[in-house]
């Protein structure tokens, strides 16, 4: 029985089942009480759609974590920081907050991780590593938030990235972290049943903030890539795992700055939108980005196994 419970597939399956049930319930309540995203000129969806799907993702992950996953200091810190960002996003979904207020929340969340010893060990200089970690956490959290621009995109890419992380953790023998990630993956996949095109519910800021922060924090667990493998592996693995949201955010931010627009402003200029403009269907555009995410995840696994010179050549 213990072996079954400690199986990543079982933990992920429980997360998916619970997420399915919770998402169905949240969708019904959101429609009933008017928490619905209405179509806007700078948004992609064309019909009113229930919000607050992030509540189901967060609840499913948390319940499965405390029920079936070995609780470690680091995983508890990551979940605690992610819960704080979930609350920040939920407040934004319910009453709307300004971008700088969300940024303050993200900085506090990053401070929670760092104060409990979680950071990217890149330079050996603590203050520099702290600032790099803050930039990483805030950047990835916002990247997932911006990536949530088409049905099933953010949840699917996040699930693929999380699976890639879990594979790297398994290769390093970090099974507690694998189970932790498995609960999260299951919650995303359960939600994705209702979020795939045509979506009947969106995750909202409470979902994208939780998911983005969880992914950025999970990278810090056991420092995937290994402290002794050099700076290439330490940087390359998490960047490759999260390549799609990093690329999309960088691309959109640069173009909006060149046009004199704020990066946080909504728009139809994301990678997914451009693929549709080139002639792909929405579903095909999302699946193409899924394919890129899978390829980047495989590359991340190879980089973590190879020598630095081989890794550089492969990248």
C-alpha positions as CSV (number, residue, x, y, z in Angstrom):
1,X,0.0,0.0,0.0
2,X,2.8,2.4,0.9
3,X,4.5,1.7,-2.5
4,X,1.3,2.6,-4.3
5,X,0.9,5.9,-2.4
6,X,4.5,6.8,-3.1
7,X,4.1,6.2,-6.8
8,X,4.2,9.5,-8.9
9,X,1.5,8.1,-11.2
10,X,-0.8,7.5,-8.2
11,X,-0.1,10.9,-6.7
12,X,-0.6,12.6,-10.1
13,X,-3.8,10.6,-10.7
14,X,-5.2,11.7,-7.4
15,X,-4.3,15.3,-8.2
16,X,-6.1,15.1,-11.6
17,X,-9.2,13.5,-10.2
18,X,-9.5,16.0,-7.4
19,X,-8.8,18.9,-9.8
20,X,-11.5,17.6,-12.2
21,X,-14.1,17.6,-9.4
22,X,-13.0,20.9,-8.0
23,X,-12.9,22.7,-11.4
24,X,-16.4,21.5,-12.2
25,X,-17.6,22.9,-8.9
26,X,-15.7,26.2,-9.2
27,X,-17.0,26.7,-12.7
28,X,-20.6,26.3,-11.6
29,X,-20.1,28.7,-8.7
30,X,-18.2,31.3,-10.8
31,X,-21.1,31.4,-13.4
32,X,-23.7,31.5,-10.6
33,X,-22.0,34.5,-8.8
34,X,-20.9,36.4,-11.9
35,X,-17.2,35.8,-11.8
36,X,-17.0,35.7,-15.6
37,X,-14.4,37.1,-18.0
38,X,-16.2,39.0,-20.7
39,X,-14.8,39.5,-24.2
40,X,-12.6,42.6,-24.7
41,X,-10.8,44.1,-27.6
42,X,-7.4,43.2,-26.1
43,X,-8.4,39.7,-25.2
44,X,-8.6,36.6,-27.3
45,X,-11.7,34.8,-26.1
46,X,-15.0,35.6,-27.8
47,X,-17.6,34.6,-25.2
48,X,-18.1,35.1,-21.5
49,X,-16.1,32.4,-19.7
50,X,-16.0,31.4,-16.0
51,X,-12.9,32.5,-14.0
52,X,-11.2,31.4,-10.8
53,X,-10.0,28.0,-12.1
54,X,-6.8,28.6,-10.2
55,X,-8.8,27.9,-7.0
56,X,-9.2,24.3,-8.1
57,X,-5.5,24.0,-9.2
58,X,-4.3,25.4,-5.8
59,X,-6.8,23.4,-3.7
60,X,-6.0,20.1,-5.5
61,X,-2.3,20.6,-5.3
62,X,-2.4,21.5,-1.6
63,X,-4.8,18.7,-0.6
64,X,-2.8,16.0,-2.4
65,X,0.5,17.3,-1.0
66,X,-0.6,17.1,2.6
67,X,-2.3,13.7,2.0
68,X,0.2,11.7,0.0
69,X,3.5,13.6,-0.4
70,X,6.4,13.5,2.1
71,X,6.6,16.9,3.6
72,X,10.1,18.4,3.5
73,X,11.3,21.8,4.6
74,X,12.0,23.1,1.0
75,X,8.8,21.8,-0.6
76,X,6.7,23.3,2.3
77,X,8.5,26.7,1.7
78,X,7.7,26.6,-2.0
79,X,4.1,25.7,-1.4
80,X,3.8,28.4,1.3
81,X,5.2,31.1,-1.1
82,X,3.0,29.8,-3.9
83,X,-0.1,30.0,-1.6
84,X,0.8,33.6,-0.8
85,X,0.9,34.4,-4.6
86,X,-2.4,32.6,-5.0
87,X,-4.0,35.0,-2.5
88,X,-2.4,38.0,-4.3
89,X,-3.9,36.7,-7.6
90,X,-7.3,36.0,-6.0
91,X,-7.5,39.5,-4.7
92,X,-6.8,40.8,-8.2
93,X,-9.4,38.5,-9.7
94,X,-12.0,39.7,-7.2
95,X,-11.4,43.4,-6.8
96,X,-8.5,44.2,-9.3
97,X,-5.1,45.5,-8.1
98,X,-2.5,47.6,-9.9
99,X,0.5,45.9,-11.6
100,X,2.9,47.4,-9.1
101,X,0.9,46.0,-6.2
102,X,1.2,42.5,-7.8
103,X,4.9,43.1,-8.2
104,X,5.2,43.9,-4.5
105,X,3.4,40.6,-3.8
106,X,5.8,38.7,-6.1
107,X,8.8,40.3,-4.4
108,X,7.5,39.3,-1.0
109,X,7.0,35.8,-2.3
110,X,10.6,35.7,-3.6
111,X,11.7,37.0,-0.2
112,X,9.9,34.0,1.5
113,X,11.9,31.6,-0.6
114,X,15.2,33.3,-0.1
115,X,14.8,33.8,3.7
116,X,14.4,30.0,4.0
117,X,17.5,29.3,2.1
118,X,16.2,28.7,-1.5
119,X,18.2,30.4,-4.2
120,X,20.0,29.7,-7.5
121,X,23.7,28.9,-6.7
122,X,25.2,30.6,-9.7
123,X,28.1,32.9,-8.7
124,X,29.0,31.9,-5.2
125,X,28.4,35.5,-4.1
126,X,25.4,35.5,-1.9
127,X,24.0,38.9,-2.6
128,X,24.4,38.4,-6.4
129,X,22.7,35.0,-6.2
130,X,19.9,36.5,-4.2
131,X,19.2,39.2,-6.8
132,X,19.4,36.6,-9.6
133,X,16.9,34.4,-7.7
134,X,14.5,37.4,-7.3
135,X,14.7,38.2,-11.0
136,X,14.1,34.5,-11.8
137,X,11.1,34.1,-9.5
138,X,9.4,37.4,-10.5
139,X,10.2,36.8,-14.2
140,X,8.8,33.3,-14.4
141,X,5.7,34.2,-12.4
142,X,4.9,37.0,-14.8
143,X,5.9,34.9,-17.8
144,X,3.2,32.3,-17.0
145,X,0.7,35.2,-16.3
146,X,1.4,36.6,-19.8
147,X,1.3,33.1,-21.4
148,X,-2.2,32.6,-20.2
149,X,-3.6,34.2,-23.4
150,X,-5.2,31.2,-25.3
151,X,-7.3,28.2,-24.3
152,X,-5.2,25.5,-22.7
153,X,-1.8,27.2,-23.3
154,X,-0.5,28.2,-19.9
155,X,-1.8,25.1,-18.2
156,X,-0.5,22.7,-20.8
157,X,2.9,24.4,-21.1
158,X,3.2,24.5,-17.3
159,X,2.3,20.8,-17.1
160,X,5.0,19.9,-19.6
161,X,7.6,22.1,-17.8
162,X,6.7,20.4,-14.5
163,X,7.0,17.0,-16.0
164,X,10.4,17.9,-17.3
165,X,11.4,19.1,-13.9
166,X,10.2,15.8,-12.4
167,X,12.2,13.8,-14.8
168,X,15.3,15.7,-13.8
169,X,14.6,15.2,-10.2
170,X,14.0,11.5,-10.7
171,X,17.3,11.2,-12.5
172,X,19.0,12.8,-9.4
173,X,17.2,10.4,-7.1
174,X,15.1,13.2,-5.5
175,X,11.8,11.2,-5.2
176,X,10.2,13.4,-2.6
177,X,10.4,16.3,-5.1
178,X,9.1,14.1,-7.9
179,X,6.0,13.4,-5.8
180,X,5.6,17.0,-5.0
181,X,5.7,17.9,-8.7
182,X,3.4,15.0,-9.6
183,X,0.6,16.5,-7.4
184,X,1.0,19.8,-9.2
185,X,1.0,18.1,-12.7
186,X,-2.1,16.2,-11.8
187,X,-3.9,19.4,-10.7
188,X,-3.0,21.1,-14.0
189,X,-4.1,18.1,-16.2
190,X,-7.4,17.9,-14.4
191,X,-8.0,21.6,-14.9
192,X,-6.9,21.3,-18.6
193,X,-9.9,19.1,-19.3
194,X,-12.1,22.2,-18.9
195,X,-9.6,24.7,-20.1
196,X,-8.7,23.2,-23.5
197,X,-10.2,24.8,-26.6
198,X,-13.0,25.7,-26.4
199,X,-12.4,26.6,-22.7
200,X,-15.3,26.7,-20.3
201,X,-13.2,28.2,-17.5
202,X,-10.0,30.3,-17.1
203,X,-7.5,29.9,-14.3
204,X,-7.4,33.7,-13.7
205,X,-4.6,35.6,-12.0
206,X,-5.0,33.4,-8.9
207,X,-4.1,30.4,-11.1
208,X,-1.3,32.0,-13.2
209,X,0.4,33.6,-10.2
210,X,0.2,30.3,-8.3
211,X,1.4,28.2,-11.2
212,X,4.2,30.6,-12.2
213,X,5.5,31.0,-8.7
214,X,5.3,27.2,-8.0
215,X,7.3,26.5,-11.2
216,X,10.0,29.1,-10.4
217,X,10.2,27.9,-6.8
218,X,10.3,24.2,-7.8
219,X,13.4,24.8,-9.9
220,X,15.2,25.9,-6.6
221,X,14.5,22.5,-5.0
222,X,17.7,20.6,-4.9
223,X,19.0,23.1,-7.5
224,X,18.3,20.9,-10.6
225,X,21.4,20.4,-12.6
226,X,23.6,20.1,-9.5
227,X,25.9,22.5,-7.8
228,X,29.0,20.7,-9.0
229,X,28.1,20.6,-12.7
230,X,29.1,24.2,-13.4
231,X,27.2,27.3,-14.3
232,X,26.1,26.0,-17.8
233,X,24.0,23.2,-16.4
234,X,22.6,25.2,-13.5
235,X,21.4,27.9,-15.8
236,X,20.5,25.9,-18.9
237,X,18.3,23.3,-17.3
238,X,15.6,25.6,-15.8
239,X,15.8,28.0,-18.7
240,X,15.2,25.2,-21.2
241,X,12.5,23.6,-19.1
242,X,10.6,27.0,-19.2
243,X,11.8,28.0,-22.6
244,X,8.4,28.8,-24.1
245,X,7.1,31.2,-21.5
246,X,10.5,32.9,-21.3
247,X,10.7,33.3,-25.0
248,X,7.1,34.6,-25.3
249,X,7.5,37.1,-22.4
250,X,10.8,38.4,-23.7
251,X,9.5,38.7,-27.3
252,X,6.3,40.5,-26.3
253,X,8.1,42.8,-23.7
254,X,10.6,44.0,-26.3
255,X,8.1,44.7,-29.0
256,X,5.8,46.5,-26.6
257,X,8.6,48.7,-25.3
258,X,9.6,49.6,-28.8
259,X,6.0,50.7,-29.4
260,X,5.9,52.6,-26.2
261,X,3.4,50.3,-24.5
262,X,3.6,48.9,-20.9
263,X,4.6,45.3,-20.9
264,X,1.7,44.4,-18.5
265,X,-0.9,45.7,-20.9
266,X,-3.1,43.0,-22.5
267,X,-2.9,42.4,-26.2
268,X,-3.0,40.0,-29.2
269,X,0.7,40.1,-30.0
270,X,1.8,36.9,-28.3
271,X,3.5,34.1,-30.0
272,X,0.3,32.0,-30.0
273,X,-1.6,34.9,-31.7
274,X,1.0,35.3,-34.3
275,X,0.9,31.6,-35.2
276,X,-2.9,32.0,-35.7
277,X,-2.3,35.0,-37.9
278,X,0.0,32.9,-40.0
279,X,-2.9,30.5,-40.7
280,X,-2.9,28.0,-37.9
281,X,-6.0,27.2,-36.0
282,X,-6.1,28.0,-32.3
283,X,-5.8,24.4,-31.4
284,X,-2.9,23.8,-33.8
285,X,-1.0,26.9,-32.5
286,X,-1.3,25.6,-28.9
287,X,-0.2,22.1,-29.9
288,X,2.8,23.6,-31.8
289,X,3.9,25.4,-28.7
290,X,3.4,22.2,-26.7
291,X,5.8,20.5,-29.1
292,X,8.4,23.2,-28.6
293,X,8.0,22.8,-24.8
294,X,8.5,19.0,-25.0
295,X,11.6,19.5,-27.2
296,X,13.0,22.0,-24.8
297,X,12.3,19.6,-21.9
298,X,14.1,16.8,-23.7
299,X,17.1,19.1,-24.4
300,X,17.1,20.1,-20.7
301,X,17.4,16.4,-19.7
302,X,20.2,15.8,-22.2
303,X,22.1,18.9,-20.9
304,X,21.9,17.7,-17.3
305,X,23.5,14.4,-18.4
306,X,26.3,15.8,-20.6
307,X,29.6,17.6,-20.0
308,X,29.6,21.4,-20.2
309,X,31.3,21.5,-23.7
310,X,28.8,19.0,-25.1
311,X,25.9,20.9,-23.5
312,X,27.0,24.1,-25.1
313,X,27.2,22.5,-28.5
314,X,23.8,20.9,-28.1
315,X,22.2,24.2,-27.0
